[in-house]
Amino acid sequence: MPDGVRQLRQYTLPGHGADGLRRITAKRVGDGEVSSLLHATVKEGDELTLSAPFGDVALDGGEAPLVLVSAGIGCTPITAMLEHLALTGDTRRVLVLHADRPPAAHALRADMERLADALPGGERIFWYEEGHPRTGRMSLDGVDIPAGAVVYMCGPVPFMRAARGELIAAVVAPLDLHYEVFGPDLWLGAARRRRDLKAAWPAFSY
């Protein structure tokens, strides 16, 4: 930062170019200290120092159909998965479901369309709050969820909670639902959080 303070932030690597350069996607938040600085000062050709990648969700191999579910900036890891699937010529059925505000606010929209359309078994459905035939919140009514599908989700916790309920109702096994939360995982139950804390710091009482 300009005052010399180092600020750690996590951003998704949504893909890379043919030249091997990685890219990050940073949503500009009105009062966001780091996102505002990136948008205001970083220019093409600048070099950024990154840590090794890490996260809770990674796309597994296999032959099961995939359902990729996202809302808002949660599309970034989904786009990375789509790029991997397209580059490896994956032939599984891949259903891409995304919800956003107006279409103009949909980050990486062109990439998601291009990559999903490049997959032999790819299909995409987008919902927008306005300005699109599918207006309103994401609803799985009438959406054909593949049998035996493995699901990856990313987006606001209330959105993922609602999507998870609909997916389970569509006979997706809970163990086949994987998700990534941007920020503290407030979705975890209190018991799970206590268990994780005890594993990390066993000398303390909870």
C-alpha positions as CSV (number, residue, x, y, z in Angstrom):
1,M,0.0,0.0,0.0
2,P,1.2,3.6,-0.4
3,D,1.9,3.8,3.3
4,G,4.1,0.7,3.2
5,V,1.7,-1.6,4.9
6,R,1.3,-5.1,3.3
7,Q,-2.2,-6.2,2.7
8,L,-2.9,-9.9,2.0
9,R,-5.8,-10.6,-0.4
10,Q,-7.0,-13.7,-2.2
11,Y,-8.1,-13.5,-5.8
12,T,-9.0,-16.3,-8.2
13,L,-6.8,-17.3,-11.1
14,P,-9.6,-17.7,-13.7
15,G,-7.2,-18.9,-16.4
16,H,-4.1,-18.1,-18.5
17,G,-3.2,-17.1,-21.9
18,A,-1.4,-19.0,-24.6
19,D,1.8,-17.2,-23.5
20,G,1.5,-18.9,-20.1
21,L,0.8,-15.7,-18.2
22,R,-1.6,-16.1,-15.4
23,R,-4.4,-13.6,-14.7
24,I,-6.4,-12.7,-11.7
25,T,-9.9,-11.3,-11.4
26,A,-10.4,-8.6,-8.8
27,K,-13.9,-7.1,-8.3
28,R,-13.7,-3.4,-7.4
29,V,-15.5,-2.8,-4.1
30,G,-16.5,0.8,-3.3
31,D,-14.6,0.9,0.0
32,G,-12.2,-1.9,-0.8
33,E,-8.7,-0.8,0.0
34,V,-6.8,-3.3,-2.2
35,S,-9.3,-3.7,-5.0
36,S,-9.6,0.0,-5.5
37,L,-5.8,0.3,-5.5
38,L,-5.5,-2.5,-8.1
39,H,-8.0,-0.9,-10.4
40,A,-6.6,2.6,-10.1
41,T,-2.9,1.9,-10.4
42,V,-2.1,-1.5,-12.0
43,K,-1.4,-1.3,-15.7
44,E,-0.6,-3.8,-18.4
45,G,3.1,-4.8,-18.1
46,D,3.2,-4.4,-14.3
47,E,4.4,-7.4,-12.3
48,L,2.6,-8.7,-9.2
49,T,4.0,-11.0,-6.6
50,L,1.7,-14.0,-5.9
51,S,1.8,-16.8,-3.4
52,A,1.4,-20.4,-4.5
53,P,-2.3,-21.1,-5.2
54,F,-4.5,-22.6,-2.5
55,G,-8.2,-23.2,-1.9
56,D,-10.7,-25.6,-0.6
57,V,-12.2,-26.7,-4.0
58,A,-10.4,-28.3,-6.9
59,L,-11.9,-29.9,-10.0
60,D,-11.5,-33.6,-9.8
61,G,-11.1,-35.9,-12.7
62,G,-13.5,-38.7,-13.5
63,E,-16.4,-39.4,-15.9
64,A,-19.4,-38.1,-13.9
65,P,-21.4,-35.2,-15.4
66,L,-20.6,-31.8,-14.0
67,V,-22.9,-29.0,-12.8
68,L,-21.1,-25.7,-12.3
69,V,-23.2,-23.2,-10.3
70,S,-22.2,-19.6,-9.6
71,A,-23.5,-16.1,-8.8
72,G,-21.8,-12.7,-9.1
73,I,-18.0,-12.8,-8.9
74,G,-18.3,-16.5,-7.9
75,C,-18.0,-17.1,-11.6
76,T,-14.2,-16.8,-11.4
77,P,-13.3,-20.3,-10.2
78,I,-16.1,-21.7,-12.5
79,T,-14.4,-20.0,-15.5
80,A,-11.1,-21.6,-14.5
81,M,-12.7,-25.0,-14.4
82,L,-14.3,-24.4,-17.8
83,E,-11.0,-23.4,-19.3
84,H,-9.3,-26.6,-18.0
85,L,-12.2,-28.7,-19.4
86,A,-12.0,-27.0,-22.8
87,L,-8.2,-27.3,-23.0
88,T,-8.2,-31.0,-22.1
89,G,-11.1,-31.7,-24.6
90,D,-13.4,-33.1,-21.9
91,T,-16.4,-34.8,-23.4
92,R,-18.6,-35.1,-20.3
93,R,-21.8,-33.3,-20.0
94,V,-21.1,-30.0,-18.3
95,L,-24.1,-27.8,-17.2
96,V,-23.2,-24.2,-16.4
97,L,-25.7,-22.3,-14.3
98,H,-25.0,-18.6,-13.4
99,A,-27.0,-15.8,-11.8
100,D,-26.1,-12.1,-11.8
101,R,-27.5,-8.6,-11.9
102,P,-27.8,-7.0,-15.4
103,P,-25.9,-8.8,-18.1
104,A,-23.4,-5.9,-18.2
105,A,-22.4,-6.7,-14.6
106,H,-21.6,-10.4,-15.4
107,A,-17.8,-10.6,-15.1
108,L,-16.1,-13.0,-17.6
109,R,-19.4,-13.5,-19.4
110,A,-17.8,-13.8,-22.8
111,D,-15.3,-16.3,-21.5
112,M,-18.0,-18.4,-19.9
113,E,-20.0,-18.4,-23.1
114,R,-17.0,-19.2,-25.3
115,L,-15.7,-22.0,-23.1
116,A,-19.0,-23.7,-22.4
117,D,-19.9,-23.6,-26.1
118,A,-16.5,-25.2,-26.9
119,L,-17.3,-28.3,-24.8
120,P,-19.0,-31.2,-26.8
121,G,-21.3,-31.8,-23.8
122,G,-21.5,-28.2,-22.7
123,E,-24.7,-26.3,-21.9
124,R,-25.2,-22.9,-20.2
125,I,-28.1,-21.2,-18.6
126,F,-27.8,-17.6,-17.2
127,W,-30.3,-15.7,-15.0
128,Y,-30.3,-12.0,-14.6
129,E,-32.2,-9.7,-12.3
130,E,-33.2,-7.5,-15.3
131,G,-32.7,-7.2,-19.1
132,H,-32.8,-10.8,-20.0
133,P,-35.4,-13.5,-21.0
134,R,-34.6,-15.4,-17.8
135,T,-35.3,-12.6,-15.3
136,G,-35.2,-13.1,-11.6
137,R,-33.3,-15.4,-9.2
138,M,-31.9,-18.7,-10.3
139,S,-34.5,-21.4,-10.3
140,L,-33.9,-25.0,-11.2
141,D,-37.6,-25.6,-12.2
142,G,-37.5,-27.2,-15.6
143,V,-33.7,-27.6,-15.6
144,D,-32.5,-31.1,-16.4
145,I,-29.9,-31.9,-13.8
146,P,-27.8,-34.9,-15.0
147,A,-28.1,-38.1,-13.0
148,G,-25.0,-38.8,-10.9
149,A,-23.7,-35.3,-11.4
150,V,-20.9,-33.7,-9.3
151,V,-21.6,-30.1,-8.4
152,Y,-19.2,-27.2,-7.8
153,M,-20.7,-23.9,-6.5
154,C,-19.3,-20.5,-5.7
155,G,-21.2,-17.3,-4.7
156,P,-22.9,-15.7,-1.8
157,V,-23.8,-18.1,1.0
158,P,-27.6,-17.4,0.8
159,F,-27.5,-18.1,-2.9
160,M,-25.5,-21.4,-2.4
161,R,-27.8,-22.5,0.4
162,A,-30.9,-22.0,-1.8
163,A,-29.2,-23.7,-4.8
164,R,-28.0,-26.6,-2.6
165,G,-31.6,-27.3,-1.5
166,E,-32.8,-27.4,-5.0
167,L,-30.0,-29.6,-6.2
168,I,-30.6,-32.1,-3.4
169,A,-34.3,-32.1,-4.3
170,A,-33.2,-32.9,-7.8
171,V,-31.5,-36.0,-6.3
172,V,-27.9,-34.8,-6.2
173,A,-26.1,-36.6,-3.4
174,P,-24.9,-34.1,-0.7
175,L,-21.4,-35.6,-0.8
176,D,-21.2,-34.6,-4.5
177,L,-21.8,-30.9,-3.7
178,H,-18.6,-28.9,-3.4
179,Y,-18.4,-25.2,-2.7
180,E,-16.1,-22.2,-2.3
181,V,-16.9,-19.2,-0.1
182,F,-15.2,-15.9,-0.7
183,G,-14.5,-14.8,2.9
184,P,-15.2,-16.6,6.2
185,D,-17.2,-19.7,5.8
186,L,-20.2,-18.8,7.9
187,W,-22.1,-21.7,6.4
188,L,-20.3,-24.2,8.5
189,G,-22.2,-25.3,11.6
190,A,-21.0,-24.3,15.1
191,A,-20.0,-27.9,15.8
192,R,-17.9,-28.1,12.7
193,R,-16.2,-24.8,13.5
194,R,-15.4,-26.0,17.0
195,R,-14.0,-29.3,15.6
196,D,-11.7,-27.4,13.2
197,L,-10.5,-25.0,15.9
198,K,-9.7,-27.9,18.2
199,A,-7.7,-29.6,15.4
200,A,-5.8,-26.4,14.8
201,W,-5.2,-25.3,18.4
202,P,-5.7,-28.3,20.7
203,A,-4.3,-26.5,23.8
204,F,-7.3,-24.2,24.0
205,S,-10.8,-24.8,25.3
206,Y,-13.9,-24.1,23.2
